[in-house]
Amino acid sequence: MSKKRQNGHLIKEVQPGSIAAELEIEPGDRLLAINNETIEDIFDYQFYVEDTYIEILIEKPDGEQWIFEVDKDEDEDLGIVFDNGLMDDYRSCHNKCIFCFIDQMPKGMRETLYFKDDDSRLSFLQGNYVTLTNMSDHDFERIIKYHLSPINISFQTMNPLLRCKMLNNRFAGEALKKVDRLYEAGITMNGQIVLCKGVNDGDELIFSIREMMKYLPHLESVSVVPVGLSKYREGLYPLEPFNKEDAKEVLSIIHGFQKEAFEKYGTHFIHASDEWYILSEEALPPEENYDGYLQLENGVGMLRLLINEFQDALEILKQDIQGNKVQIEAKEISIATGRLAYRFIKEMAGEIMKVLPELTVRVYEIRNDFFGEMITVSGLLTGQDIIAQLKGQHLGERLLLPQNVLRSGEDVFLDDVTVAELENALQVKTDIVKSSGYDFINAVLGKD
């Protein structure tokens, strides 16, 4: 097998103690083939490494090629991290969706924020939602062949003509037929509806949910999220924000179908994101209604999970206080969050102060001036908004910020402000808090 024919995939990292580490495969090596088959991308790689016996062809930086014979457990990973997670170029979206948030961003931000992905491989690898309109026939056939799942699908509507309008793609309605093939092949799916007022809500939403229920059990869950509207919508499709009464109507529809789905299939199936409960001022559902939090990444049940974890951690804290096991690092701290979670974070801070009266926790609601006040999630807050609204406030000895305000794995906000720059501007030590209720209490106490 010649080096000229096979260029391979650059290995970025080898996990300690893994099969690859035992074989002395190293960063800088290239994977050329598995079982004498060219590896096109992550689809191929994940398929071939599932076997209990595989042959791996590796090329060293000096051009020397090694062949390894590997006996392993089924589904046991090799422990290789590639320089490109997809093992191929990322594929961009060719739709022009009326609700696309990327089209609503201001000019002058970093280039990567304007990239629209609609890559089915990202759905499998990272949980991204895809419209099926940008998927090649080759990729679709490989999903069926390799039985890759779950595949996360942005439905928006089950009305083919309306889907063409919403995605601005004349093939968008036809693409829904691919769902039939996925269902027939037994591929696990999850769905999403971005709800737009006066477009795919009301009777259209009822129709869509009814049609999607036909794909149970392979379509495990569907989330309904309100369209995010920034202040940068000039020249875009005219969309209006939902109000309290709209939210109540959406929840009424969803709760009705949840009852029906649970009686017939033992699952609630269709789920409302947390925004609907905040907007309608209705109570969050109990944990059992979320079916194991299948739609957590879409903001479905994030607040319920946070509250439940917090209550568990609070009980542990109370026991530790009785046993004199609690030490507080700071007497006065502050927390900043988006409008969506503000009320809940403030209530949680209040409960902590009840059991630790010597501690003061101030919670600040950050208004999203950068994207506009209708954007309420903390994940879209910018460093400049946080700085502007916290300047001159009583921040105490530490400021806590939720982890999702930063780029994944980095200390940079959406607007390229760094945590260090924020600390310098506000003159306060800033701690980034993970998303669980347990992490919340530990962060308040100053624990790592």
N, C-alpha and C positions, 0 to 999 in steps of 0.2 A: 504494500500500500504506500504510494508515494507521497512525499511531503507536498509536492506541487499540487496534487489533486485535492488534498485535504488541508485546509488552513486551520480549522479547529476553533476552540473557544478558550479564551484566556482565563486561567484560574486565579482568582483574586485572594482567596483565603482557604485554608484547610483547617477544619475544626479539630481541636486537640482530642485525642483518644478515638477518632473516627477510623473507619476502614481506610480512607485515603491517607490518613496520617501514618497508619501502620505500614502502608505500601510505599511510604516515603515520597508520595506525590506532594509537590510544593507549590506555593504561589509563584506565578511566572510560567509554570508548565501550561501546556495546552491539551485539552481533550480533543482527540481527533475522531474517535469512533467508539461505539459500543456494539459488541457482537457483529463486528465488521459492517455496521450500518452508519452512514453519515448522520450526525445529529444536527438537525436543522435549527431547532429551538427548544424551549422548555417543554413543549408538548412531547417531542421525541424523547428527550432526556428522562422525564418523569416516567414515561411508559417503559423504557428499557431497564431502568434501574430497579424496577419492581421485581424482576426475576430473581430466583434464588441462586442461579449461576449466570455470571456475565463475564465477558472478555472486554477489557478496556485498553484502548490504544492511546498512549500519552506521548506527547513530544516535549522533550526538554529544551530549554533555551538555546543549547548548542546544536539543536537539530537531531540529536539522538532520540530514537523512538523506542519506547518500552511497551510491552504487552503484558497485562496482568490478568490472571484467571482468578475470579473472586467467587467463593461460596459464601452465601450470607442468608439471613432470614428474609422472608418475603416482606417487601415494603421497607426494609432497612435501608436507610439513606447512606450514601457514600461519605457525606461530610464535606462536600465540595461547595464553595461559594464562588460563583462566576463573576467576572468583571462586569458583565451585563446580565442582569437578572432574567431577562427574557431570552438571552442567548441569540438575540436578533435585534434589528432596528425596531423602535417603537412605531406603531401605526397611528396616524392621526385621524380625527373624525372629519368627515366630509358633509355632515349635516349642518344645518343652520337653524337650530332649535330656537323657538320663540322664547324659551325660558333659560337659555344657556347663560350661566353666570360669568363665564369668561368674556363674553361679549359686553358685559356690564362693568368691566374693570377700566379704570382710568389708564391713560397712556403713561409711559415712563417707568413702569415697574420692570422687574427683571424678566428676561425673555422666557424663562421656563414656565412662568405663570400663565402665559398665553397659549401654551400648547394644549390642544384638545385631543385627548386620547379616547379611542373607542376600540381598544384592542382586546379581542376575546381572550388572549393569553393572560392579560392583566386581571381578567375576571377570575381565572383559575388560580393565578399566582398571588394576587393581592386583594381579591374581593371586589374589584371595580365593577361597576354596572355598565353593560354594553347594550346598544340598540339593535344589534344583529344586522344593521344595514351596511356596516363597513367590514363585515367578515367575509373573507374569500371562501369560495366553495371548497378549496383545498383544506383550509383550517376547519371548516364545518365538518367535513368528512373525517378529519382526524379526531375531532371531539367525539364523534360517534364510534370510530374505530377503537380509540383508546379508552372510551367510556370515562372521559374526564368530567369531574363534577366537584363542587357545584358550579353552575354557570349562573351569574347574576345578570338579570335582564331589565333594562329600562323600558317598560311597556308604555307608559304614559296614557294609553288608551287602547281598547280592543276594537275600536271603530277604525277600519283601514283608511277610509278617506280622511278622517280627522287626524289620524297619525301622520299621514302625508303632510297635512297642513302644519301640524305642530313641529315636525322635524324638518320641514321645508325640503323634503326629499320624496320624489314621486314613487320611489321603490319602498318606502317605509311601511306601507300597508301590506305589501306582498311579503316583506320580511317576517311578518307574524307567522307565516306558514312554517317557518323553521322551528317554531315552538312545538308544532305538531310532531315533527320528526324527532326533536329532543325527547318529547313525552313518550313516543313509541319506542325509543331506544332506552328508556328508563333512566335518563340523565336527570340528576337532582338539580332543581332550579330554585332561585329566589327572585322575586320581582320588586319593582319599584314604580310608583306613579308620582310624578311631580305634578301637583294639582295647581291648575291655573284658573282663576276666577272667571266664570262665564265662558270657559272653553271646554274643559274636560271634567267639570264638577257636576253636581246635580244628577240628572237622569243619565248623563254619559258615564259618570262614576258608577252608578248602579249597574248599568249595562256591562261595564268593564269588569267589575268584581264578579258578576254572575258568570261571565265568559271565562274568567281566569280560574274560577272554582272547578271548572271542568278538567283542569290539569292536575288536580289533587290525585294522589299524594306526591307525585314527582315535583310539582311546584309547591314547595314546602311553605312558603310565606310570601306575603306582599306587603310592602310599606306604602303609606300615603303621606307624602311630605308637602308642605306648602312651598310654592315657588319663592325663591329668594330674589328680592328686588332691590338693587342698589340705586343710587342717585344718578348713575351714569347710563341712562336708557334713551338718550336722544337718538331718534331715528330707528329705534327698535319697535317691535310689536307692542301695541298699547296694552299693558297688563295692570290690573288694580290689586292692591293688597286685600287680604281677607280681613273681615271684622269679627267681632264676638259672635254675632248671630250666624254668620257663615260657618264659623268653627263649630258651633253647636249642631248645625245641620250636617256637617261632614261627620262628626262623631256619632250622630244618630244613625246615619247610614252604615258606618263601620261597625258600630256595636250590634246593629241588627244582623249583619252578615256574620259577625263573630259568634253570635248565639246559634245561628243556623249551622255554621261550619262545625262548631264544637259538638252539637247534637248529632250530626251526621258522621263526622270524621274524627272527633276527639281532639281537634286542634282549632285554635282561634283564627288561623290562616291570615286574615287581613288585619293590619295594625296601623294605628295612627301615631305619627311622630309626636314627641313631647310638646312641640309648639302648639298643637291643636288644643291641648289641655290647658296650657298657659293662657292662650288667647280666649278660650271659652270660659275660663275661670272654673272649670270642672276639676274634680279630684282625680289624681293619677290612679290608674287601675292597680289592683294587687299584682304581686309578682307572677302568680300562676297564669295570668292572662297573657303573658308575653311568650309563652311556649319555649322557655329556655333562652330568651333574648336572641332570637335568630336574626333580628334586624337592628342590632345595637349600633352598628356603624352608620345607620341612617337616622340616628337620634331617636330610636324607638326603645323606650325603657331605660335610657341612660340615667334619668333623674330617679326613677324608682329603684334601680340598682344602687345608685349612689346613696340614697336615703336608707335603704335596708342595710347596706354595709356599714354606714355610719352608725346606725342604731346598735348593730352588733358590737362595733368597736367602742361605742360609748359605754355599753354595759361592762366591757372588759376594763375600760378606764375607771369606772366607778369602783370596781373590785380592787384595782391597783391603788386607788386613792385610799381605800379602807386599809390596805396593807402597807401604806406608806411607801409605795414603790414608784411614785410619780415625782419626777423632777422637771421643772419648767425652765427652758433655756432663756426665754424672754418674758417680761411682764406685760409688754404691750406690742401687739403686732397688727398688721393690716392685710386684708385680702381684696383683690380686685377681680371682677368677673364681668361677663356680659349680662345684658338685661334678662335673657332667657332664664338663667340659673340664679339670678341675684336673690330673689325671695327665699329660695331654698337654702342657699349658702348662708344667708343672714340668720335664718331660723336655726341652722346647725351651729353657727357660731354662738348664738344665744344659749343653746343647750349646753355647750361646752363651758360657757362662763357661769352657768348655774352650778355646775359641779366643781369649777375652779374659779371661785370669786376673786382670787388675787390676779387673775389674768384678764386683760382687756383685748378684745378682738374687734377691730373696726372693719366693716365690709363696705366696699365702694362699688357702685354700679357704673361701668364704663359705657358711655354712649358711643355708638359707632359713627363718628363724624366723617371718617375716611370714606366708607362705602355708603353711608346714609343710615338714618335712625331705624329704618325697617329691617336692617340686618342686626339680629339680636344675639347670635351665637358667639361664644367666646373665641372659637376657632378662627374667626375673621376679624379679631381685634388687631390693631396695629400698635407698634411701639410708640408712635407719635401721639396717638389718642390717649394712651395710658399715661404718658408723661404729661401731656397738656392738662388732663383732668385730675391728676394727683399732685401736681405742683402746689405747694403750700398747704397740703392736707396733713393731718396728724397720722403719720405712717408707722410710728413706733420704731422698734428695733429691727423688724424684718417685714418685708412685703412678700406675700404668697401670690403666685400666679399659676393658673392651670396649664398643664403641659401642652394642651392643644393650641396655645397661642404661638408656639414656635414651629418652625420647619422641622420635620421629622429628623431626629438625631442631631440637630444643630441648635445653636443658641441665638438664632436670628428670627425676628418677627417678619411678617409678610412684607413690610415696607423696608426691610433690610436694616432696621435698627437692631443692634445687638443687645443682649442682656447687660453687658458691661456698660454700654452707652446709657441704657436706662438707669442703671444703678448710679452712674455718675451724675445724671441729670436730676435724679430724685434724692441723691445722697442717702440711700438706704440699701441694706443688703437684701437681695432678691432671691427667693427660693422658688424653684419650679416644682409643682406638685403633680404627682401622677393622679390618675382619674378615679381611683377607688376611695370608698369611704374610710377605709383603714389608713390609707396614705394621707387622707385629709387630716385626721386626728394626729397622726405621727408628725405631720408637718407643723401643725399648730403647736405641738409640744417641743418641736425642735429636734425630733429624732430623725436619724438617717433612714 
